[in-house]
Amino acid sequence: MNIRSKYGDYMNRSEKWLLIISILLLIIDFGIIILSNLTPKIILNKGDMKIALNEIYKEPGYHAFKGYFDITDQIKITNKVNNKKTGTYTITYSIKEKKKEYKIIRHITVEDRIEPNIELKGQNPAIVCPNKEYEEEGFLSIDNYDGDITKQVLITKEKDFILYSVSDKAGNKKEIKRKIEYQDTVAPTITLTGGNAYSLYQGGTYKEPGYQATDNCNGDITNQVKIIGNVNTNKVGSYQLTYEVTDEAGNSVSTSRSIIVMPKPKPKPTNGKVIYLTFDDGPSANITPALLDILKEENVKATFFVLNHGSNLDYLIQREHNEGHTVALHGSSHNYRYIYSSSEAFWTDLSIIEQKVKSLTGVKPTIIRFPGGGSNTVSRFTPGIMSTLAREAKEKGYHYFDWNIGSGDSGEARTAEQVYQNVINGLGNKNNVILMHDFSGNYKTLNAIKNIIHYGKQNGYTFERITNATPEIHHRVAN
């Protein structure tokens, strides 16, 4: 082998490799040219989607390719989904290349899938009288998205139920029923005019004060009331009348009125030497018991114009009655601004203490004293109110008493001696109605009362309690 032949073979091999490399480079260049002209392709794992209102959107995935090359990381996502508001929104997936944008869109629809709520007011089931129709008690419909849609509720009435239905803007529908039961299980009521106690003197005439019976289904059934019992007004004693009534459903009720026939009192002298001790504004825990002890010791009867101080002092009202004193009415509140605001306010206030005294003593009280007296001027913020009340008191069968001797124990008198002097200096040959008070802490009256009693006895006076037969002492009405 010669040198040329040896190197000739070497050169041939080199040329072959150069040719192969050239071809490969040509292929690469050609591939780059082809690749550069390929369009990116974006693929979504899912298409358009629907989600519930307030549901969090979860991305199902996506990919992007350019030829065989994965270019997912080049995707830019624009999410315009508002899951708190219904509607159709878009999510855009895009790739920018050579000033050109390639994109694909996924549509997301946010839906309201929750039905509205209907809340019924009143009872369910509703109890309705057999002879009446159900009167709507009300309802409320609130939707999670539309808010208050009560006005859109449709009502369908059937015999045994009422159907309430409503749909929101998304078409979600809600229905609820109110069951109707036709029955009457409620007994009537009987109201006795003048209360459950009535008193009159022997030989008098009992006049039925009246009554009213009402039923929830049948209305006024007063004419169906039956009265059982009788009253012998010529015989002293206690009698009872029973009032009964039954409605159409067979529900019955009864109530009773106690009738007390009292011995006819002997007329009191109009010009004799009589002292009427009267005490306003009680009872009190620290004055009234001691005062009652003195009256009991001296065998003197008095008249107590009481206020409503609470149940813890009720025992004193009972004691006053049980020991033979007259329990009369002064008021419930003694609030001038309220009681003298109108006639209705006064009698409403008085009725509270009247019912209490009646329940504690069993006797309907008929003797009253206006707070401040019949001549008060504190009531002038309601012109003419005292003239009206004085007239109405007589019309209602009350006996109202003022006084003709003032002890001054609620004002100018500061000592027991001053109270004593005010009383004895005012005494005359007449019916002496003395104004005193047994409110809490009034020790000046408590300490003066025994001396007042002793003076009266020593000077020929008798002590009496006020009754319906006592001549009334009235001030001149100033309003």
C-alpha positions as CSV (number, residue, x, y, z in Angstrom):
1,M,0.0,0.0,0.0
2,N,1.4,3.3,-0.9
3,I,1.1,6.5,1.1
4,R,-1.4,8.1,-1.2
5,S,-3.7,5.2,-0.9
6,K,-3.5,5.2,2.8
7,Y,-4.3,8.9,3.1
8,G,-6.9,8.7,0.4
9,D,-9.0,6.3,2.5
10,Y,-8.7,8.6,5.5
11,M,-10.0,11.6,3.4
12,N,-12.9,9.6,2.2
13,R,-14.0,8.8,5.7
14,S,-13.7,12.5,6.7
15,E,-15.8,13.6,3.8
16,K,-18.5,11.1,4.7
17,W,-18.8,12.5,8.3
18,L,-18.8,16.0,7.1
19,L,-21.6,15.0,4.8
20,I,-23.6,13.4,7.6
21,I,-23.1,16.4,9.9
22,S,-24.2,18.8,7.1
23,I,-27.3,16.7,6.5
24,L,-28.1,16.7,10.2
25,L,-27.6,20.5,10.5
26,L,-29.8,20.9,7.4
27,I,-32.5,18.8,9.1
28,I,-32.3,20.8,12.3
29,D,-32.5,24.1,10.5
30,F,-35.5,22.7,8.6
31,G,-37.1,21.6,11.9
32,I,-36.6,25.0,13.4
33,I,-38.2,26.6,10.4
34,I,-41.1,24.2,10.7
35,L,-41.4,24.6,14.5
36,S,-41.3,28.4,14.2
37,N,-44.3,28.3,11.9
38,L,-46.4,26.0,14.2
39,T,-49.4,27.5,16.1
40,P,-49.7,27.0,19.9
41,K,-52.6,24.8,20.9
42,I,-54.4,25.2,24.3
43,I,-56.4,22.2,25.6
44,L,-58.9,22.4,28.5
45,N,-59.5,19.3,30.6
46,K,-63.2,20.4,30.9
47,G,-65.4,22.6,28.9
48,D,-68.0,25.1,30.2
49,M,-69.0,24.5,33.8
50,K,-71.8,25.3,36.3
51,I,-71.3,26.0,40.1
52,A,-73.6,26.9,42.9
53,L,-73.8,30.4,44.4
54,N,-70.9,31.0,46.9
55,E,-69.3,27.7,45.8
56,I,-65.5,28.0,45.3
57,Y,-64.5,27.4,41.7
58,K,-61.9,24.6,41.3
59,E,-59.8,24.7,38.2
60,P,-60.1,21.3,36.3
61,G,-56.8,21.8,34.5
62,Y,-55.4,22.8,31.1
63,H,-52.4,22.2,28.8
64,A,-50.7,23.9,25.9
65,F,-48.5,22.4,23.1
66,K,-46.5,23.6,20.2
67,G,-45.9,20.7,18.0
68,Y,-44.5,18.0,20.4
69,F,-43.3,20.6,22.9
70,D,-45.2,21.3,26.1
71,I,-45.6,25.0,26.6
72,T,-48.2,24.9,29.4
73,D,-46.1,27.2,31.6
74,Q,-46.6,30.0,29.1
75,I,-50.3,30.2,29.6
76,K,-51.7,33.3,31.2
77,I,-55.1,33.0,32.9
78,T,-57.7,35.8,33.4
79,N,-60.4,34.7,35.8
80,K,-63.5,36.9,36.0
81,V,-65.7,34.6,38.0
82,N,-67.8,36.2,40.9
83,N,-69.2,33.3,42.9
84,K,-71.3,35.6,45.0
85,K,-73.5,36.8,42.1
86,T,-75.5,34.7,39.7
87,G,-74.6,35.0,36.0
88,T,-72.2,33.6,33.3
89,Y,-68.6,34.5,33.6
90,T,-65.4,33.7,31.5
91,I,-62.0,32.4,32.3
92,T,-59.5,33.2,29.5
93,Y,-56.4,31.0,28.9
94,S,-54.0,32.8,26.5
95,I,-50.4,32.6,25.1
96,K,-48.7,35.5,23.3
97,E,-46.1,34.8,20.6
98,K,-44.6,37.1,18.0
99,K,-47.1,39.9,18.9
100,K,-49.9,37.5,18.3
101,E,-52.2,36.1,21.0
102,Y,-53.7,32.6,21.1
103,K,-56.5,32.0,23.5
104,I,-59.4,29.8,24.5
105,I,-62.4,30.6,26.9
106,R,-64.2,28.5,29.5
107,H,-67.7,29.8,30.5
108,I,-68.6,29.4,34.2
109,T,-72.3,29.8,35.1
110,V,-73.0,30.7,38.8
111,E,-76.4,29.4,39.8
112,D,-78.8,30.0,42.8
113,R,-79.8,26.5,43.8
114,I,-81.3,27.2,47.3
115,E,-85.0,27.4,47.7
116,P,-86.6,30.3,49.6
117,N,-87.9,30.0,53.2
118,I,-91.4,30.6,54.3
119,E,-92.1,31.3,58.0
120,L,-95.7,31.2,59.2
121,K,-96.8,33.6,62.0
122,G,-99.3,32.5,64.5
123,Q,-100.3,28.9,65.1
124,N,-99.9,25.8,63.0
125,P,-102.2,24.0,63.2
126,A,-104.6,26.9,63.6
127,I,-107.7,26.3,65.7
128,V,-110.7,28.0,64.1
129,C,-114.3,28.2,65.3
130,P,-116.6,25.9,63.4
131,N,-118.8,28.8,62.3
132,K,-115.9,31.0,61.2
133,E,-113.2,31.3,58.6
134,Y,-109.5,31.4,59.3
135,E,-108.2,34.9,59.6
136,E,-104.6,35.1,58.2
137,E,-102.1,35.6,61.0
138,G,-99.3,36.5,58.6
139,F,-96.2,35.0,57.1
140,L,-92.7,35.9,56.0
141,S,-90.7,34.7,53.0
142,I,-86.9,35.4,52.8
143,D,-84.7,34.2,49.9
144,N,-80.9,33.7,50.3
145,Y,-80.3,35.8,47.2
146,D,-83.5,37.8,46.4
147,G,-84.1,38.9,50.0
148,D,-87.6,39.6,51.2
149,I,-90.1,38.1,48.7
150,T,-93.1,38.0,51.0
151,K,-95.2,39.8,48.5
152,Q,-94.7,37.1,45.9
153,V,-96.1,34.3,48.1
154,L,-99.2,32.7,46.6
155,I,-101.9,31.5,48.9
156,T,-104.2,28.6,48.1
157,K,-107.1,28.0,50.5
158,E,-108.5,24.5,50.9
159,K,-111.0,23.2,53.5
160,D,-108.5,21.7,55.9
161,F,-105.3,23.6,55.1
162,I,-103.8,26.7,53.5
163,L,-100.9,26.2,51.0
164,Y,-98.3,28.9,50.8
165,S,-95.9,28.8,47.8
166,V,-93.2,31.0,46.4
167,S,-90.5,30.9,43.8
168,D,-87.3,33.0,43.6
169,K,-85.9,34.5,40.4
170,A,-83.8,31.4,39.8
171,G,-86.9,29.2,39.8
172,N,-86.3,27.6,43.2
173,K,-89.7,26.8,44.7
174,K,-90.9,26.4,48.3
175,E,-94.2,25.3,49.7
176,I,-95.6,25.0,53.2
177,K,-99.0,24.2,54.6
178,R,-100.9,25.5,57.6
179,K,-103.3,23.0,58.9
180,I,-106.8,24.2,59.9
181,E,-108.7,22.5,62.7
182,Y,-112.3,23.6,63.2
183,Q,-113.1,23.2,66.8
184,D,-114.3,25.2,69.9
185,T,-112.6,24.2,73.1
186,V,-112.7,27.6,74.8
187,A,-115.3,28.2,77.5
188,P,-117.2,31.5,77.5
189,T,-116.5,34.3,80.0
190,I,-118.9,36.0,82.3
191,T,-118.1,39.5,83.6
192,L,-120.1,40.7,86.6
193,T,-120.8,44.4,86.6
194,G,-119.7,45.8,90.0
195,G,-117.5,42.8,90.8
196,N,-118.2,39.6,92.8
197,A,-119.4,41.2,96.0
198,Y,-122.5,43.3,96.7
199,S,-123.8,44.7,100.0
200,L,-127.0,46.3,101.0
201,Y,-128.9,47.1,104.2
202,Q,-131.7,45.0,105.6
203,G,-135.1,45.9,104.0
204,G,-133.5,47.3,100.9
205,T,-134.1,46.2,97.4
206,Y,-131.5,44.1,95.5
207,K,-131.0,45.5,92.0
208,E,-129.0,43.2,89.8
209,P,-125.9,45.3,88.8
210,G,-125.7,43.4,85.5
211,Y,-123.4,41.0,83.7
212,Q,-122.1,40.1,80.3
213,A,-121.2,36.8,78.7
214,T,-119.1,36.5,75.6
215,D,-117.8,33.5,73.7
216,N,-114.9,33.3,71.4
217,C,-117.0,31.7,68.7
218,N,-120.6,32.7,69.4
219,G,-120.0,36.3,70.5
220,D,-122.3,38.0,72.9
221,I,-124.4,35.3,74.7
222,T,-125.5,37.4,77.6
223,N,-129.2,36.5,77.0
224,Q,-128.3,32.8,77.6
225,V,-127.0,33.3,81.1
226,K,-128.9,31.5,83.8
227,I,-129.0,32.9,87.4
228,I,-129.3,30.4,90.2
229,G,-130.0,31.4,93.8
230,N,-132.1,34.1,95.6
231,V,-131.6,36.9,98.1
232,N,-133.8,37.7,101.1
233,T,-133.2,41.3,101.8
234,N,-135.4,41.2,104.9
235,K,-133.0,38.9,106.6
236,V,-129.4,39.7,107.6
237,G,-126.9,37.3,106.1
238,S,-124.8,36.3,103.2
239,Y,-126.3,35.0,100.0
240,Q,-124.9,33.7,96.7
241,L,-126.0,34.0,93.2
242,T,-124.5,31.8,90.5
243,Y,-124.3,32.8,86.9
244,E,-124.0,30.0,84.3
245,V,-123.8,29.9,80.5
246,T,-123.0,27.3,77.9
247,D,-121.9,28.0,74.3
248,E,-123.0,26.0,71.1
249,A,-120.0,23.6,71.5
250,G,-121.0,22.7,75.0
251,N,-118.3,24.6,76.8
252,S,-119.7,25.9,80.1
253,V,-118.6,28.5,82.7
254,S,-120.0,29.8,86.0
255,T,-119.2,32.5,88.4
256,S,-120.7,33.7,91.7
257,R,-121.6,37.0,93.3
258,S,-121.8,37.2,97.1
259,I,-124.7,39.3,98.4
260,I,-124.3,40.6,102.0
261,V,-127.4,41.9,103.7
262,M,-126.3,44.1,106.6
263,P,-128.2,45.4,109.6
264,K,-129.7,48.8,108.9
265,P,-127.6,51.4,110.7
266,K,-129.1,53.8,113.1
267,P,-129.2,57.3,111.8
268,K,-126.3,59.5,113.1
269,P,-127.1,62.9,114.6
270,T,-126.4,65.8,112.4
271,N,-125.5,68.2,115.2
272,G,-124.3,65.8,117.9
273,K,-120.8,65.7,119.5
274,V,-119.3,63.0,117.3
275,I,-115.6,62.6,116.4
276,Y,-114.7,60.7,113.2
277,L,-111.0,59.9,113.3
278,T,-109.9,59.4,109.7
279,F,-106.4,58.3,108.5
280,D,-105.1,58.8,105.0
281,D,-102.2,57.3,103.0
282,G,-101.8,54.1,104.9
283,P,-101.2,51.4,105.8
284,S,-97.6,51.5,106.9
285,A,-95.5,48.9,108.7
286,N,-94.3,51.2,111.6
287,I,-97.3,53.4,112.3
288,T,-100.5,51.5,111.5
289,P,-100.0,48.5,113.8
290,A,-99.2,50.7,116.8
291,L,-102.2,53.0,115.9
292,L,-104.5,50.0,115.8
293,D,-103.2,48.8,119.1
294,I,-104.2,52.2,120.7
295,L,-107.6,52.2,119.1
296,K,-108.3,48.7,120.3
297,E,-107.1,49.6,123.8
298,E,-109.4,52.7,123.9
299,N,-112.3,50.8,122.2
300,V,-112.5,53.5,119.5
301,K,-113.5,52.8,115.9
302,A,-111.9,54.9,113.0
303,T,-111.9,55.1,109.2
304,F,-108.8,54.3,107.1
305,F,-108.6,55.8,103.6
306,V,-106.0,53.3,102.2
307,L,-103.6,53.3,99.3
308,N,-102.1,50.4,97.4
309,H,-98.7,49.9,99.1
310,G,-98.1,46.3,98.0
311,S,-99.1,42.8,99.1
312,N,-96.7,42.8,102.1
313,L,-99.1,45.2,103.9
314,D,-102.3,43.6,103.0
315,Y,-102.6,42.0,106.5
316,L,-103.0,45.5,108.0
317,I,-106.0,46.2,105.7
318,Q,-107.5,42.9,106.9
319,R,-106.8,43.7,110.5
320,E,-108.5,47.1,110.1
321,H,-111.6,45.4,108.8
322,N,-111.5,42.6,111.3
323,E,-111.3,45.0,114.3
324,G,-114.4,46.9,113.2
325,H,-112.9,49.9,111.5
326,T,-114.1,51.2,108.1
327,V,-111.7,50.5,105.3
328,A,-112.3,53.3,102.7
329,L,-110.6,54.1,99.4
330,H,-108.1,56.9,98.8
331,G,-106.5,55.6,95.6
332,S,-104.0,53.3,94.2
333,S,-101.1,55.6,93.2
334,H,-101.8,59.1,94.7
335,N,-100.2,60.4,91.6
336,Y,-101.9,63.7,91.0
337,R,-100.6,64.1,87.4
338,Y,-102.0,60.7,86.5
339,I,-105.3,60.4,88.4
340,Y,-106.5,63.9,87.6
341,S,-105.5,63.7,83.9
342,S,-109.0,62.4,83.1
343,S,-112.1,60.9,84.6
344,E,-111.1,57.5,83.1
345,A,-107.7,57.7,84.7
346,F,-109.1,58.4,88.1
347,W,-111.7,55.6,88.2
348,T,-109.1,53.1,86.7
349,D,-106.7,54.0,89.5
350,L,-109.4,53.7,92.2
351,S,-110.6,50.4,90.8
352,I,-107.2,48.8,91.6
353,I,-107.4,49.5,95.3
354,E,-111.1,48.8,95.3
355,Q,-110.6,45.3,94.0
356,K,-107.9,44.7,96.6
357,V,-110.0,45.8,99.5
358,K,-112.9,43.8,98.3
359,S,-110.8,40.6,98.0
360,L,-109.3,41.1,101.4
361,T,-112.5,42.0,103.3
362,G,-115.3,40.5,101.3
363,V,-117.1,43.8,101.3
364,K,-117.4,46.2,98.4
365,P,-116.1,49.6,99.6
366,T,-118.2,52.6,98.8
367,I,-116.6,55.4,100.8
368,I,-113.8,57.4,99.2
369,R,-111.7,60.5,99.7
370,F,-110.2,62.3,96.8
371,P,-106.4,62.7,97.1
372,G,-105.9,66.3,98.1
373,G,-109.6,66.6,99.0
374,G,-112.5,67.7,96.9
375,S,-111.3,71.3,97.0
376,N,-107.8,70.7,95.7
377,T,-106.3,73.0,93.2
378,V,-103.5,70.8,92.2
379,S,-105.8,69.2,89.6
380,R,-106.3,72.5,87.7
381,F,-104.1,71.3,84.8
382,T,-107.3,69.5,83.8
383,P,-110.0,72.2,84.1
384,G,-113.3,71.0,85.8
385,I,-112.0,67.6,86.6
386,M,-113.1,67.8,90.3
387,S,-116.6,68.9,89.5
388,T,-116.9,66.0,87.1
389,L,-115.5,63.5,89.6
390,A,-117.7,64.7,92.4
391,R,-120.8,64.3,90.2
392,E,-119.7,60.9,88.9
393,A,-118.9,59.6,92.5
394,K,-122.6,60.0,93.4
395,E,-123.7,58.5,90.1
396,K,-121.5,55.4,90.7
397,G,-122.9,55.0,94.2
398,Y,-119.9,56.2,96.2
399,H,-119.9,58.5,99.3
400,Y,-117.0,60.9,99.2
401,F,-115.8,62.6,102.4
402,D,-113.6,65.6,102.9
403,W,-112.9,66.9,106.5
404,N,-113.8,69.8,108.7
405,I,-110.8,69.6,111.0
406,G,-107.2,69.3,109.8
407,S,-104.5,68.0,112.2
408,G,-101.7,69.5,110.1
409,D,-99.7,66.3,110.5
410,S,-98.6,66.3,106.9
411,G,-97.7,69.9,106.8
412,E,-97.3,72.7,109.4
413,A,-97.5,70.5,112.6
414,R,-94.0,69.4,113.5
415,T,-94.7,67.9,117.0
416,A,-97.3,65.6,118.6
417,E,-98.3,68.6,120.8
418,Q,-99.1,70.7,117.7
419,V,-101.1,67.9,116.2
420,Y,-103.1,67.6,119.5
421,Q,-103.7,71.3,119.7
422,N,-104.9,71.6,116.0
423,V,-107.4,68.8,116.6
424,I,-108.9,69.9,120.0
425,N,-109.0,73.6,118.9
426,G,-111.1,72.6,115.9
427,L,-113.7,70.5,117.8
428,G,-117.2,71.8,118.0
429,N,-120.8,70.7,118.7
430,K,-121.1,69.0,115.4
431,N,-119.9,65.9,113.4
432,N,-116.2,66.4,113.6
433,V,-114.4,64.7,110.7
434,I,-110.6,64.9,111.5
435,L,-108.0,64.5,108.8
436,M,-104.9,62.6,110.0
437,H,-102.3,60.3,108.3
438,D,-100.8,56.9,109.1
439,F,-98.1,57.0,106.5
440,S,-94.7,55.6,107.4
441,G,-92.7,57.6,110.1
442,N,-95.6,59.8,111.2
443,Y,-94.9,59.4,114.9
444,K,-96.2,62.9,115.8
445,T,-99.8,61.6,115.1
446,L,-99.1,58.3,116.7
447,N,-97.9,60.0,119.8
448,A,-100.9,62.5,119.9
449,I,-103.8,60.1,119.2
450,K,-104.2,58.8,122.8
451,N,-104.4,62.3,124.2
452,I,-106.9,63.3,121.5
453,I,-109.1,60.3,122.4
454,H,-108.9,61.1,126.1
455,Y,-109.8,64.7,125.5
456,G,-112.8,63.7,123.5
457,K,-114.1,61.2,126.0
458,Q,-113.6,63.7,128.9
459,N,-115.6,66.4,127.0
460,G,-118.6,64.3,126.0
461,Y,-117.7,63.3,122.5
462,T,-118.4,59.9,121.1
463,F,-116.1,58.2,118.5
464,E,-117.7,56.7,115.4
465,R,-116.4,55.2,112.1
466,I,-117.8,56.6,108.8
467,T,-120.5,54.5,107.2
468,N,-122.9,55.0,104.2
469,A,-125.3,56.6,106.7
470,T,-122.8,59.2,108.0
471,P,-123.7,62.8,106.8
472,E,-121.1,63.6,104.1
473,I,-118.6,66.4,104.7
474,H,-117.8,68.2,101.4
475,H,-115.5,71.1,100.7
476,R,-116.4,73.6,98.1
477,V,-115.1,72.3,94.8
478,A,-112.5,74.7,93.4
479,N,-112.0,73.1,90.0
